[in-house]
Amino acid sequence: MLHKISDMCDKIDSIKMMSDKLRVAKYSEPKRPTHEINELIENIQSDCLSIAMDKGTYWKPDSSSVIQVMSPEEEREWKLMDNIRDKQNKKSI
C-alpha cells in the first residue's frame, strides 16, 4: 500500500466532499456550467482511480528501519545494493 491508511481515509473524505459539491452544482438552481460539473466528475474519478490502483499490502515501518518510508521488501533490496556497492568499492581500492 503506497498510502498510509490515514491518507487513504482522508482521500475518501475528500471524494465525499467533492461528491457533495457535484450534487449541488448539478441539481441546485441555477445549475453550474457544464465545464465545472465535468471538472468535478474528472477529479472524483481521478481520486477514485488512485485509490483503486493502490493495491500493495499495508506495511508499517518498524523503529529499526533505516529510512522508514520503504516497504520491508524495498528496504531489503536497498541494503543488498549497498552491500554490493561496498564490496565493489573495496575491490577497487
Backbone as JSON Lines, residues from 0, in Angstrom:
{"i":0,"aa":"M","n":[0.85,-1.17,0.0],"ca":[0.0,0.0,0.0],"c":[0.9,1.23,0.0]}
{"i":1,"aa":"L","n":[0.71,2.09,-0.98],"ca":[1.55,3.27,-1.1],"c":[1.19,4.35,-0.09]}
{"i":2,"aa":"H","n":[-0.07,4.44,0.24],"ca":[-0.52,5.47,1.17],"c":[-0.62,4.89,2.58]}
{"i":3,"aa":"K","n":[-0.48,5.76,3.55],"ca":[-0.82,5.33,4.9],"c":[-2.34,5.21,4.95]}
{"i":4,"aa":"I","n":[-2.84,4.42,5.87],"ca":[-4.28,4.24,5.98],"c":[-4.96,5.58,6.26]}
{"i":5,"aa":"S","n":[-4.35,6.41,7.08],"ca":[-4.95,7.73,7.36],"c":[-5.01,8.58,6.1]}
{"i":6,"aa":"D","n":[-3.99,8.46,5.22],"ca":[-4.02,9.19,3.95],"c":[-5.17,8.7,3.07]}
{"i":7,"aa":"M","n":[-5.37,7.4,3.04],"ca":[-6.45,6.85,2.23],"c":[-7.8,7.32,2.76]}
{"i":8,"aa":"C","n":[-7.97,7.31,4.08],"ca":[-9.23,7.78,4.68],"c":[-9.45,9.25,4.38]}
{"i":9,"aa":"D","n":[-8.39,10.05,4.44],"ca":[-8.5,11.48,4.11],"c":[-8.91,11.66,2.65]}
{"i":10,"aa":"K","n":[-8.35,10.83,1.77],"ca":[-8.69,10.91,0.35],"c":[-10.17,10.58,0.14]}
{"i":11,"aa":"I","n":[-10.68,9.6,0.85],"ca":[-12.09,9.23,0.73],"c":[-12.97,10.35,1.26]}
{"i":12,"aa":"D","n":[-12.58,11.0,2.35],"ca":[-13.32,12.16,2.85],"c":[-13.35,13.26,1.81]}
{"i":13,"aa":"S","n":[-12.22,13.48,1.15],"ca":[-12.13,14.49,0.1],"c":[-13.06,14.16,-1.07]}
{"i":14,"aa":"I","n":[-13.12,12.89,-1.43],"ca":[-14.01,12.46,-2.52],"c":[-15.46,12.72,-2.13]}
{"i":15,"aa":"K","n":[-15.81,12.45,-0.88],"ca":[-17.17,12.7,-0.4],"c":[-17.52,14.18,-0.49]}
{"i":16,"aa":"M","n":[-16.58,15.04,-0.1],"ca":[-16.84,16.48,-0.18],"c":[-17.03,16.93,-1.63]}
{"i":17,"aa":"M","n":[-16.2,16.39,-2.53],"ca":[-16.36,16.72,-3.95],"c":[-17.69,16.21,-4.48]}
{"i":18,"aa":"S","n":[-18.09,15.05,-4.01],"ca":[-19.38,14.47,-4.41],"c":[-20.53,15.37,-3.98]}
{"i":19,"aa":"D","n":[-20.46,15.87,-2.76],"ca":[-21.5,16.8,-2.29],"c":[-21.54,18.07,-3.13]}
{"i":20,"aa":"K","n":[-20.36,18.61,-3.47],"ca":[-20.3,19.79,-4.33],"c":[-20.89,19.5,-5.7]}
{"i":21,"aa":"L","n":[-20.61,18.32,-6.23],"ca":[-21.14,17.93,-7.54],"c":[-22.66,17.88,-7.51]}
{"i":22,"aa":"R","n":[-23.21,17.3,-6.46],"ca":[-24.67,17.21,-6.34],"c":[-25.31,18.61,-6.34]}
{"i":23,"aa":"V","n":[-24.72,19.51,-5.56],"ca":[-25.22,20.88,-5.5],"c":[-25.06,21.56,-6.86]}
{"i":24,"aa":"A","n":[-23.89,21.4,-7.47],"ca":[-23.63,22.04,-8.76],"c":[-24.59,21.56,-9.84]}
{"i":25,"aa":"K","n":[-24.94,20.3,-9.81],"ca":[-25.8,19.71,-10.84],"c":[-27.28,20.02,-10.59]}
{"i":26,"aa":"Y","n":[-27.74,19.95,-9.36],"ca":[-29.17,19.98,-9.1],"c":[-29.71,21.25,-8.46]}
{"i":27,"aa":"S","n":[-28.83,22.17,-8.07],"ca":[-29.33,23.41,-7.48],"c":[-29.7,24.39,-8.6]}
{"i":28,"aa":"E","n":[-30.44,25.39,-8.23],"ca":[-30.79,26.43,-9.19],"c":[-30.04,27.69,-8.82]}
{"i":29,"aa":"P","n":[-29.35,28.34,-9.67],"ca":[-29.08,27.93,-11.05],"c":[-27.98,26.86,-11.08]}
{"i":30,"aa":"K","n":[-28.05,26.01,-12.07],"ca":[-27.04,24.98,-12.23],"c":[-25.71,25.61,-12.6]}
{"i":31,"aa":"R","n":[-24.63,24.93,-12.19],"ca":[-23.3,25.39,-12.54],"c":[-23.04,25.07,-14.01]}
{"i":32,"aa":"P","n":[-22.12,25.77,-14.64],"ca":[-21.79,25.49,-16.05],"c":[-21.31,24.05,-16.24]}
{"i":33,"aa":"T","n":[-21.56,23.52,-17.39],"ca":[-21.21,22.13,-17.7],"c":[-19.73,21.85,-17.49]}
{"i":34,"aa":"H","n":[-18.87,22.78,-17.88],"ca":[-17.43,22.52,-17.72],"c":[-17.04,22.4,-16.25]}
{"i":35,"aa":"E","n":[-17.7,23.11,-15.35],"ca":[-17.41,22.96,-13.91],"c":[-17.88,21.61,-13.4]}
{"i":36,"aa":"I","n":[-19.04,21.18,-13.86],"ca":[-19.56,19.86,-13.46],"c":[-18.63,18.76,-13.97]}
{"i":37,"aa":"N","n":[-18.19,18.88,-15.23],"ca":[-17.28,17.88,-15.8],"c":[-15.94,17.85,-15.06]}
{"i":38,"aa":"E","n":[-15.47,19.01,-14.63],"ca":[-14.21,19.07,-13.89],"c":[-14.34,18.35,-12.54]}
{"i":39,"aa":"L","n":[-15.45,18.56,-11.86],"ca":[-15.68,17.85,-10.6],"c":[-15.73,16.34,-10.82]}
{"i":40,"aa":"I","n":[-16.42,15.92,-11.87],"ca":[-16.51,14.49,-12.19],"c":[-15.13,13.92,-12.45]}
{"i":41,"aa":"E","n":[-14.32,14.62,-13.24],"ca":[-12.97,14.14,-13.56],"c":[-12.1,14.05,-12.31]}
{"i":42,"aa":"N","n":[-12.21,15.02,-11.42],"ca":[-11.43,14.98,-10.18],"c":[-11.84,13.81,-9.3]}
{"i":43,"aa":"I","n":[-13.12,13.57,-9.2],"ca":[-13.6,12.43,-8.4],"c":[-13.11,11.12,-9.02]}
{"i":44,"aa":"Q","n":[-13.24,10.99,-10.32],"ca":[-12.8,9.77,-10.99],"c":[-11.3,9.56,-10.83]}
{"i":45,"aa":"S","n":[-10.52,10.63,-10.92],"ca":[-9.07,10.53,-10.78],"c":[-8.69,10.06,-9.37]}
{"i":46,"aa":"D","n":[-9.32,10.65,-8.36],"ca":[-9.03,10.24,-6.99],"c":[-9.46,8.8,-6.71]}
{"i":47,"aa":"C","n":[-10.6,8.41,-7.27],"ca":[-11.06,7.03,-7.1],"c":[-10.08,6.06,-7.77]}
{"i":48,"aa":"L","n":[-9.58,6.44,-8.93],"ca":[-8.62,5.58,-9.62],"c":[-7.33,5.44,-8.82]}
{"i":49,"aa":"S","n":[-6.87,6.53,-8.22],"ca":[-5.62,6.44,-7.45],"c":[-5.79,5.5,-6.26]}
{"i":50,"aa":"I","n":[-6.96,5.5,-5.65],"ca":[-7.22,4.56,-4.55],"c":[-7.33,3.14,-5.09]}
{"i":51,"aa":"A","n":[-8.02,2.97,-6.21],"ca":[-8.2,1.63,-6.78],"c":[-6.87,1.01,-7.21]}
{"i":52,"aa":"M","n":[-5.94,1.82,-7.68],"ca":[-4.67,1.31,-8.17],"c":[-3.66,1.05,-7.04]}
{"i":53,"aa":"D","n":[-3.96,1.48,-5.86],"ca":[-3.08,1.31,-4.71],"c":[-3.33,-0.07,-4.1]}
{"i":54,"aa":"K","n":[-2.75,-1.11,-4.72],"ca":[-3.09,-2.48,-4.36],"c":[-2.01,-3.19,-3.55]}
{"i":55,"aa":"G","n":[-0.95,-2.49,-3.18],"ca":[0.1,-3.12,-2.39],"c":[-0.41,-3.5,-1.01]}
{"i":56,"aa":"T","n":[0.35,-4.33,-0.35],"ca":[-0.04,-4.72,1.0],"c":[0.31,-3.61,1.98]}
{"i":57,"aa":"Y","n":[-0.46,-3.49,3.01],"ca":[-0.21,-2.49,4.04],"c":[1.03,-2.89,4.82]}
{"i":58,"aa":"W","n":[1.88,-1.94,5.09],"ca":[3.05,-2.19,5.93],"c":[3.29,-0.97,6.8]}
{"i":59,"aa":"K","n":[3.84,-1.23,7.95],"ca":[4.15,-0.15,8.88],"c":[5.63,-0.24,9.19]}
{"i":60,"aa":"P","n":[6.39,0.84,8.95],"ca":[7.82,0.77,9.23],"c":[8.07,0.53,10.71]}
{"i":61,"aa":"D","n":[9.06,-0.3,11.0],"ca":[9.4,-0.51,12.4],"c":[10.5,0.47,12.81]}
{"i":62,"aa":"S","n":[10.75,0.54,14.09],"ca":[11.7,1.53,14.61],"c":[13.13,1.24,14.16]}
{"i":63,"aa":"S","n":[13.43,0.01,13.76],"ca":[14.79,-0.32,13.31],"c":[15.0,0.02,11.84]}
{"i":64,"aa":"S","n":[13.93,0.43,11.18],"ca":[14.03,0.78,9.77],"c":[14.94,1.99,9.6]}
{"i":65,"aa":"V","n":[15.83,1.89,8.63],"ca":[16.79,2.96,8.39],"c":[16.09,4.18,7.8]}
{"i":66,"aa":"I","n":[15.27,3.96,6.83],"ca":[14.69,5.07,6.08],"c":[13.24,5.33,6.49]}
{"i":67,"aa":"Q","n":[12.53,4.32,6.87],"ca":[11.15,4.37,7.36],"c":[10.13,4.89,6.35]}
{"i":68,"aa":"V","n":[10.45,4.8,5.07],"ca":[9.46,5.12,4.05],"c":[9.35,4.01,3.02]}
{"i":69,"aa":"M","n":[10.12,2.96,3.21],"ca":[10.11,1.85,2.26],"c":[9.41,0.64,2.87]}
{"i":70,"aa":"S","n":[8.87,-0.16,1.99],"ca":[8.33,-1.43,2.45],"c":[9.49,-2.33,2.86]}
{"i":71,"aa":"P","n":[9.23,-3.38,3.61],"ca":[10.32,-4.28,4.01],"c":[11.07,-4.86,2.8]}
{"i":72,"aa":"E","n":[10.35,-5.17,1.73],"ca":[10.99,-5.71,0.53],"c":[11.91,-4.68,-0.11]}
{"i":73,"aa":"E","n":[11.45,-3.43,-0.2],"ca":[12.28,-2.37,-0.78],"c":[13.52,-2.11,0.07]}
{"i":74,"aa":"E","n":[13.34,-2.13,1.38],"ca":[14.47,-1.89,2.25],"c":[15.49,-3.01,2.16]}
{"i":75,"aa":"R","n":[15.03,-4.27,2.04],"ca":[15.96,-5.4,1.87],"c":[16.78,-5.21,0.6]}
{"i":76,"aa":"E","n":[16.1,-4.82,-0.5],"ca":[16.81,-4.59,-1.76],"c":[17.81,-3.45,-1.62]}
{"i":77,"aa":"W","n":[17.41,-2.39,-0.95],"ca":[18.28,-1.24,-0.76],"c":[19.55,-1.65,-0.01]}
{"i":78,"aa":"K","n":[19.36,-2.42,1.07],"ca":[20.52,-2.86,1.86],"c":[21.4,-3.81,1.06]}
{"i":79,"aa":"L","n":[20.8,-4.69,0.26],"ca":[21.55,-5.6,-0.6],"c":[22.41,-4.81,-1.59]}
{"i":80,"aa":"M","n":[21.81,-3.81,-2.21],"ca":[22.56,-2.99,-3.18],"c":[23.69,-2.23,-2.48]}
{"i":81,"aa":"D","n":[23.44,-1.76,-1.27],"ca":[24.5,-1.09,-0.5],"c":[25.67,-2.04,-0.25]}
{"i":82,"aa":"N","n":[25.35,-3.28,0.14],"ca":[26.4,-4.28,0.39],"c":[27.2,-4.57,-0.87]}
{"i":83,"aa":"I","n":[26.52,-4.71,-1.98],"ca":[27.2,-4.98,-3.25],"c":[28.1,-3.8,-3.61]}
{"i":84,"aa":"R","n":[27.59,-2.59,-3.45],"ca":[28.37,-1.39,-3.75],"c":[29.6,-1.31,-2.84]}
{"i":85,"aa":"D","n":[29.43,-1.64,-1.55],"ca":[30.57,-1.62,-0.63],"c":[31.63,-2.62,-1.05]}
{"i":86,"aa":"K","n":[31.23,-3.81,-1.45],"ca":[32.19,-4.83,-1.9],"c":[32.92,-4.39,-3.14]}
{"i":87,"aa":"Q","n":[32.2,-3.76,-4.07],"ca":[32.83,-3.27,-5.3],"c":[33.83,-2.17,-4.98]}
{"i":88,"aa":"N","n":[33.49,-1.3,-4.05],"ca":[34.4,-0.22,-3.67],"c":[35.66,-0.75,-3.0]}
{"i":89,"aa":"K","n":[35.53,-1.82,-2.19],"ca":[36.69,-2.41,-1.53],"c":[37.63,-3.07,-2.55]}
{"i":90,"aa":"K","n":[37.07,-3.68,-3.6],"ca":[37.88,-4.31,-4.63],"c":[38.65,-3.29,-5.45]}
{"i":91,"aa":"S","n":[38.05,-2.12,-5.65],"ca":[38.7,-1.1,-6.48],"c":[39.8,-0.34,-5.74]}
{"i":92,"aa":"I","n":[39.86,-0.51,-4.4],"ca":[40.88,0.22,-3.62],"c":[42.2,-0.44,-3.7]}
